[in-house]
Amino acid sequence: MTEATKELPLPALIAIGVILLTQSIFLFINARKNGHNYWLWGILGIIQAPMPTLFYLLFARKIWKRKKAKE
């Protein structure tokens, strides 16, 4: 085990795992619904948080353009 995992208590590791898994599932399902490369987004979501979600919402879904178009 590395130095970082020796210091983290078990509940913290479980919480991090749940966050990463939830993010990955959200990205996978949402990207599949919207016709994006869903495997890529699912894998990115399982290895890092929260940047893949932010990049997906800002660049793949382009949410800022939709808000401007509605106004």
PEHUDA-V562934 format. One record per residue. N is the residue number from 1. PHI is phi in degrees with one decimal (NA if undefined). Layout:
# PEHUDA-V562934
n=N phi=PHI
n=N phi=PHI
This chain:
# PEHUDA-V562934
n=1 phi=NA
n=2 phi=-86.1
n=3 phi=-61.3
n=4 phi=-66.4
n=5 phi=-76.8
n=6 phi=-69.5
n=7 phi=-85.4
n=8 phi=-81.6
n=9 phi=-73.0
n=10 phi=-56.7
n=11 phi=-60.3
n=12 phi=-67.7
n=13 phi=-64.1
n=14 phi=-66.0
n=15 phi=-63.2
n=16 phi=-63.2
n=17 phi=-62.4
n=18 phi=-65.4
n=19 phi=-62.0
n=20 phi=-65.4
n=21 phi=-66.9
n=22 phi=-62.8
n=23 phi=-61.6
n=24 phi=-63.3
n=25 phi=-64.0
n=26 phi=-59.7
n=27 phi=-63.7
n=28 phi=-61.2
n=29 phi=-66.9
n=30 phi=-67.0
n=31 phi=-66.2
n=32 phi=-65.9
n=33 phi=-63.7
n=34 phi=-98.7
n=35 phi=76.8
n=36 phi=-96.8
n=37 phi=-73.6
n=38 phi=-68.9
n=39 phi=-65.9
n=40 phi=-59.9
n=41 phi=-67.7
n=42 phi=-65.2
n=43 phi=-69.3
n=44 phi=-61.8
n=45 phi=-69.2
n=46 phi=-85.0
n=47 phi=-101.5
n=48 phi=-157.2
n=49 phi=-140.8
n=50 phi=-97.0
n=51 phi=-58.0
n=52 phi=-59.7
n=53 phi=-66.5
n=54 phi=-63.1
n=55 phi=-63.0
n=56 phi=-62.8
n=57 phi=-68.1
n=58 phi=-82.8
n=59 phi=-105.0
n=60 phi=-79.2
n=61 phi=-87.3
n=62 phi=53.7
n=63 phi=-68.5
n=64 phi=-70.9
n=65 phi=-71.7
n=66 phi=-68.1
n=67 phi=-66.1
n=68 phi=-67.7
n=69 phi=-68.9
n=70 phi=-75.1
n=71 phi=-77.6
